[in-house]
Amino acid sequence: MSDNTALDIAIIGMAARLPGARNYREFWANLRNKVESIRFLEDQEIVKDFYLLRDPNYVKAVGYLPDYDKFDPDFFDIPRQMAALMTPEHRLFIEASWEAVEDAGYNVDTIHDDVGVYGTCNPESIARYKLPPDWISAGQEVIDLSYGWCPDAIAPNVLRYLGLTGEALSLTTFCTGVHYGIHLACQSLLLGQCDMAIAGGAVVRVPHERGYLWEAAGVFSRDGHCRPYDKHGTGAALGSGAVSFVLKRLEDAVADDDHITAVIKGTAVNNNGRSALTYGVPQPERLAACISSALAVAGVESETISSVAGFGVGHPISDAVEVRALEMAFQTRERGYCSLGSVKGNIGNCGVAAGGASIIKAALSLLRKTIPATLNHEAPNPDIDFPATPFYINTQEQTYDEPACGIRRTGVTQIAGAGYNAHLILEEPPKRAASTPLMGPQLVVLSARTPGALARMRANLADYLAARPEIGLADVSFTLACGRKAFEHRWATIAPDRESLLDALRKDDSSVCLGQLSCLSSAPTSGYDGSVLAETPDGLVARGEATPGALAALRDAWIAGHPVDWRGVFRDSFSNGGGRRIPLPTYAFERERHWLDAGIAF
């Protein structure tokens, strides 16, 4: 059974954009459906390396990220010039962090405590996008604009453009960046330096339509396919991506009735230093020490770890070193009880985002009690004697059965150049009490900065709910009212049941009968019904119970632009406090191309 302590950290929100996936749900579906999201480029797409196309060792494979060059600067009130100067990594991490906060069910305008942000990026890609100015001779305007692409600003930019305050730390630890960010975020949370944390990162290969030159002694795949822990493995193709996680102390998350995806029991990081035989090659003793440290911090025995989301880059030396280190750290005579897998067979090596992809897989495996298959594994690496270890490769999806210890736990390993090692111990979330069904109609609200975004959000929500009949209407109402920032273009409906809500979401704006669409001006467009609504410092609330008349008055007042204290409404006007936070589709950004080739420069 779980022994939760004050040192445990909860993952309450996630976001991702990875090869073949616009969000973490699509990524999970790709993992379950055994989708390999490596794209093989056509010759005419490759501009940078056209002179290498005739080289037999040039591999035209990439973990391609659709719309890597697009962004919605107007949503964040970022000037167009700044948007073009921002690297795609900065843009993606800002958007992903917004999505992660919404996924957690929080409205940025109602987060008043300090939030720590720990972000990582690839300085090489940033330098390829825009070389730094000469800060000695540059004017102040140039220096101000440079904050949009400077690696040091990737974490502060999230605080700035999400309207938050707190601690910000930008990291550059190669492929372990997300692990290091989570490690430091956990420490800050436990020290009380912040009450919520955002950790993650982004990498976008520039130029994006580019393969690589294979070398026998290198880490790239000979044919573009990654074969984790396989005898034919030669490495991985390069990929791009962005990930973001929202974290809170577990005791706070439970008290606030947050949706918890997984629990972080322990984290550890270290570096090989001078012990490494070769600077860029993993060192088993140091990696084993890192894993052992994570187990010690978590306070759990290795026999209770029933799965590992491994580094598994498909390189024969690296894979063998990793398994050897795991075996050394586990120190058990038990054999073949712990599944070992890697997402790199699906998406390649996504650099600083790679660890985040592994964490998403591990967290969702714990939550949904399913371990997806590891792709492209046919026969084990001959340097790994799997029958003599605690590990096995699951080449088919398997149900994540409850182990003998009574609690599902997984380790997540990440290795990087220059000797970086990192490991996390995750545990399945504590059981959440079932949501109390609410009788009667529910008020559901949506808003966006543009009509197009609002229309897409309605469609996205309708599709999401139609595919998940188990989601309660009260939870939808609560999450969208309390967990979303209110924007100019608004839509609302009073739905007596799920079917009515789906019908209303799918109606054309021109024939809305259960809600209305309005644009805010400098002041509300009309008054409100004071007989059923009362004004408080935080906004309007209902006088008494949330009757159909009170809900209609709240709907009309909110559509007209009046601030509503939704937390007060749910707390005081529903007998059981209303619904609770659940993951729902996040904001539908108006993404357009913003790139330096548009003629914008310092």
N, C-alpha and C positions, 0 to 999 in steps of 0.2 A: 504494500500500500504506500501511497505518497506520504511523505513527512514534510509538508510545506513549512518553510521557516521565513523569518523576516528578511532573509537574504535573497529570496526568490524574486524574479522579475517576470512580468507578464508581457507577452507580445499581444497588443490589442488592435493593431492596425497594420496593414501591409499594402504595398503597391509595387508593380513591376511592369517594365516594358523590356521584353527579351526577344531574341530571334523567333519569329513565328507567333508571337503572343503580344497582344495589346495590353493585357493585364494579367494578374496572377491566376485568375480563373482559367483563362485560355491556356496559360502555361501548364497548369495542372491537367487540363484536358489533353494537351499534347503529350504529357508524360504518360498518362493512362492509356492513350491511344497509340503509343509507340511511334510518335511522329519525330522524324529527324528534320530539324529546321535549318540545315546547312544548305545554302544556295550556291549553285555552280553558275558562275557568270558567263555571259556571252562575250566574245572577243570585242564587239563594238562598245560594250559597257566599260571596258577597262581603258582608261585614259592615261593614268599615271605610269603604268608599267607596260605600255604597248610594245616597247623594245624588248621585253622579256617573253612575249607570247610564244616565240619560236623555241624558247629554252625548254627542253623536255622535263626539267625539274620545276617549272613554274606551275603551281596548283591554283586553279581559278575558283577556289572555294572560300566562302565567308559566311559567318553567322550574321546574316543581314538583318538590319533593324529598319523596318518600313517607317517612312516619315521622320527619319532621323534629323532632317533639316527643317522641320516645321515646329511652330511654337505659337502660343496665344499671348502675345505681350499685352494686348489691351486688357485682358482679364486681370493681370497683375499691375496694371498702370505703369508699364515699362515703355519708355519711348522707343520708337521704331529703330532709331540709330543704335541705341543701347542693345536692343534685341538682336540686331545683326552682328554687333561686336561680341555679344555673349557667345561662348562656345556652346555647341549642342549639349555638352555634358552639363553645364550649368543650367540650361533650360530644362533638360529632362529631369534633373534632380529637383528643381523647384516644383515642376508639375507633379512628379511622383510623390513628393512630400505632402503636397496639398491633397492628393488622392489618398495617401495613407492616413492622414488625419480624418478625412471624411469616412474612410473605411472603418475607422475606430468609432465613428458616430459622434464626432465632436465638431462644433462650430468654432472656427478660429477666433471669432469676435467674443466668445464667452470663455476663452482660456485666459485667465488673469494671472496664473502662477508662472514662474519662470520655466521655460522649455529649453532643454539642452539640445543642440544640433551637432551631430558628428558626421561629417561628410567626406567622401573620398573621390578622387578623380585621377585621370591619367595625364600628368603634366606633358608627356610627349605629344599626345593628341592635341592638347591645348596649344602647344608651341607650333604644331603643324597647321593649326587653324589660323592663328594670328601671332606673329612674333611680337614680343614686348616692345613698348616704346622706349626711347632714351629718356628715362625719368629725370635726368639732369637738365636736359634742354627742353623737355616737353612742357607745355603750359598746363595750368590747373585743370582745364576742361578735358584734356587728353588723359590726365591722371585719373580724374573722376570716372571717365568712360572705361578705363582699363579695369576697374573693379568688376566689370561684367564678365571678364574672361580669366582673370588672375586665379591660379589654383588656390591661393590662400583665401579667396572670397567665396568658395563654393558653399561652405556652411553658413557664414553670415548672410549670404544672399537669401537663403531659405528663411531665416528669421525676419529679414527686412521685408521680403515680398509676401510673406504670409501674415505679416503684421504682428509678430510675436517678439518677445524679449527673453533673454536668458544667456546661457553659455553657448559659445560656438567654437568649434575646433575643426579645422580642415586637415585631413590626413593624407599622406602619400606613403603607403606601405605596400605598393604593388598589389598583387592579387589577394592579399589578406586585408585590404582596406576596410571592407564591411565588417569583418570579424573584429578588427581592432576598434572600429567605431562603436560596435555593440559592447565590447569589453569596457571601453571608457565610459559609455553611456550608463552601463550598469553600476559602475563605481560612483559616478556622480549622483545617480538616483539613491544609492545606498548611503551616501554621505549627506544626503539632504540638500545638495546643491541645486537640484531641480526636482520637479514633481512629475514631469513628463519629458520624454526624450524622443528625438527623431534621429535615427541612424541609418546610413545607407551610402549610396554613391552611384556614379555613372561613368561609363566609358563609351565613346563613339570613335571608331577608327576613322581617321581622316588621311587620305581620301577613303571614302567608304566602299566604293566599287573597286575593290582591289583584292587580289589573292596574295600569294607569298611564294618565295623561292625555297623549295625544300632542300635540306642538307641532311646527310646521313647522321651526323652527330647532333642535329638540332632537335627542337621540341615540337616541330610542326608535323602534321600528318602527311604521309606520302601521297595519299589520294583524297584528302579532305575529310575523311571519316574518322571519328574518334572511337577507339575500341578499348574501353576501360578494362584494365586487368586481364587483357586478352593476349595470347601469344603472338598475334599479328599486329598488335598495337605499335604505332610509330609516332604518336603524338595527337595533336588536335588542331583543327582550323581555328582561326581567330574569330571571335564574335564581339558584339556590342550589346549594351543593355543598361538599364537603370533600375535600382531597387531602393525601397525605403521602408523602414519599420518604425512603428510608434510603440514605445515602451513605457510601462509604469511599474512601480512597486506592486508585487502581487497582492499584498494585503489591501492596498488602496484600490486596485482594480476590482477585487472581490467586493469591497465595501461599496464601490460605485456601480456595481452590477454591470461591469464592462463585458463585452464579448471577448473572451480570451482564446486565442488560437493555440498558443503553446506557452509553457513556462520555461524560462531560462534558469536552470539550476546552478550552473557554474560556467565560468569562462576562464581561459588562460591564453597567454601569448608568450613567446620568447623568440630568441634569435640564435642562430648557430654560432655566430661570432668566429673566433679563431679555430673552433673545433672542426669546422667544415674542411674537408679535403679539397673541395673545389667550391668557389664562392657561390655559384648558382645551382649547385646540386643539393638535394635534400639530405639531411643527416639523421639517420634513424634514432640515435641516442637522444638528440635534442628534441626531435619531434615526439618521441616517447615521453620525455620529461614534460613536455607541454600537455600532452593528453592526460598523463598522470596527475598533473597539477589541476586540470579542469575537473577530474573525478574527485580529487580531494576537496576542492572548493565546493563542489556540488554535494559532498558528503554521501556519495553513493558508491556501491561496489560495482566493479566492472561486469560481474555476472548479471546485473540488472539492466545493462545496456543491450537491448534486443535488436537494434539496427544502427547502422552508421551510414551517413551521407558523406561519402568520401571525396577526396580531391580527384582521384581517378582520371588523370589527364591522358591516359592511354599510352604513356611512354614507358617502355619496359623497365628502365632503371627507376624512375620516379614511382611507378606503381608498386614495384617490389619493395622499395624503401618504405613506402607508406604502410603497406601491410605488415612489414617487419616491425615498424614502430608501434602500430596498433597491438600487435601480439606482445611486444615487450611491455607496453603499458597495461594491458589487461591482466597479465600474470595469472592465468587460470588454466586448469587442466581440462576444462570443459571444451568440447569441440563442436563446431558446426551449428551453433545456436543463434548466431548474430548475422543478420543480413548485411551485405555491403554493396553499395551501388554508387553511381555517379551520374549526374545530369549532363556531363560533357558529351556523351554519345548523342544527346538530343540537340544541344546548342553550341557545341564547341567550347573553347576557353574564352569566356567573356571578361577576362582581366579582372579589374577591381569589382565588377558586378558578379563574378563567378561564385564567390562565397555566399552572396545574397541569394542567388538562385538555389544553391544547395540548402540554405536555411528554409526557404519557402517550401521546397519539396519535403524537408524533414518535418516542418511544422504542420503542413497539411496532411502528411501521412499519419501523424499522431492524432490530429483532429478527426480525420475521416476514416481512420483505422484501415488504411489501405497503403501498401507499399508498391509503387509502380515498378515496372521492369527496368532493368539496365539494358540499354540498347547495344547492339554490335558486339556482344560477348558470346563467342562460340566455344573457345577452348582456353583454359587458364594460361597465364604467363608461366613459362616453365620455371622461372625463378621464384614462384610462389607456390608453396605446398599447402594448398587450401585445406585438405583433410587433416592436416596437423595443426590447424589454427581454429580459433573460435568462429571463423567467418565463412560465409558462403555467398556466392553471387546469385541474386534472384533474377533469372532471365525471363521470368514470367511474373505478371502482377500477382500479388498474394494478399490475402486478408491479413491484417495486422492483428493477430490473436493476442489476447491478454497473456503475458508471460507468467511464469511461476511466481514471480515477486509481486504480482498483482497490479503493476503499473507499467505503462509503456514509456520507455526512455530511448533516446537516440543521441548519438554523437555526431558532430558536424566538423570535419577536418578541412583546413585550408592551408596551403603551402604557397610560398612566393619566393621570387628571386631575392638575392642579397641575404638569404638565410632566415627569412621570416616564417614563423610557424604560429598557428592559431587553432583553437579547438573550443567548441561549445557543447554543453550537455543540455539537451532539451527534454522536457517531460510533457506528457499529455495534460490538457487543462483540467482543473477541478470541475466536477459535475456542476452544471448550472441548473437551478430549479426551473421547471417548466414555466413558461409565461402564462399568466392567468388570463384566460379569454375574457374580453370585455363585451358585454351585451350592448347592443345599440349601434348607431352610426358612428363613424370615425371621420375626422377632418384630416385630409391629406393635402400637403402643400409642396410645390416645387417652384424654383425660381432660377433665373439665369441672367447673364449680362446681354444676351442677344436672343431674338426670337428663334433663330436656327438652333442654338444650343438648347433652348427649352424644349423644342420639338423633339430633338434627339434624346433628351433626358426622359421625356415621357415615353418614347418608344422603348428605350433601354429598360426602364422600370417595368413596363408592361411585359416585355419578353422575359425579364428576370423572374418576375412573380409567377408568370404562367408556367415556368419550368420548375417552380418550387412551391407546390401547394401547401407545404408544411408551415410556411411563414405566416405568422399571425398579423391580421390587419392593424391591431393596436400597436405592434412593434414597428410597423411601417410608418404609421402616423407619428409616433414618438420620435423615431430616428430622423425623419425628414424635417420635422418641426424644430427639434432641439439640436440636431446634429448637422445642420447646414446653414451657411451664411445666406442671408436674404439679399437678393439682387433686384434689379429694376423690372425685369420681365417676370410676371408672377402668374401662377396657375394654382387653383385650389378646387377641391371637390369634397362634398360630404358623401361618403360611401357607406351604405348599410351593410355591404358584404364585399368579398373579394371580387366577385363577378361584376358588380357594379363599378368597382374601381377600375378593373381592366377595361370595361366598356368606355368609361370616362377618359382614361388615358389614351385610348385609340381614336377618340372622336376628332374630327377636324376642328381647328380653332374657330372656324366660321359657324359651327353649329354646336358650340359648347352650351350645355344646359345645366351641368352640375358645377361649373366653375366659370371663371372668366379670366381674361388676359388683360394686364394693364401695365403701363410704363410709369415709373415714378417720376415726378417732377421735383421741384425744390420743397414742396409741401404736400401732405396728403390731398388726394383729389376729392375727398368728401369727409363728412363727419362719421361718428359711430353711434351706435345705440347705447346710450348711457343707462337705459333701464336694465340691461342684462350684462353690461361690461363696466368695469371699474379701472381707473387709471392708477398705476403704481410707478415708482421711480424707474422700474425696469421695463415698463410697457403695460399694455392692457391685459387684464385677466377677466375671467368670467365671475359674475356675482353668483356664487353658489354652484350647484351641480352643472355639469356639461350637458345641458339639455339640447335637443335639436335646435331650438331657437338661439341658444348661446353659441353653439357651433357656427350657425349661419352668420351671426353677428361678428364673431371672430374672423370668419372667412372674409366677409365683406370689408371689415376694417383693415385686415392684412393686405388684401388686394389693393385697397385704396392708399396704402403706404404707411399706415399707423404701426408703430412698433408694438409687438406682442411679447409678453413675458411667457414664452411657451413652457418653461420649467414650472413657473407658478401655476399655469393652467393645469398641467398634468398632475402636479403635486396636490393642489387644493380642490380641483373640480372632478377628479375621478377617485372613486372609493379606494382603489388599490394603487394609486399613483400612476395609472396609465400603463403604457408599454415600456419598452426598454431598448437600448441600443443594439442594433444588429447590422451586419455588413449588407450594404445595398449598393447599387451602381453609383459611381461618383460623377463629378461634374464632366460634362461633354465639351471639352475645349474646342474653340474655333482655331484649329491649327492651320497656319499658312507658312510658306517658305520664307525664311529669314536667313540670308547668307551674305558673306562679304562680296560675292561676285555681283551683287546688285549695285555696286559702285559706292558703297558706304565705306569710309575709311577714317583713320585718325586724322 
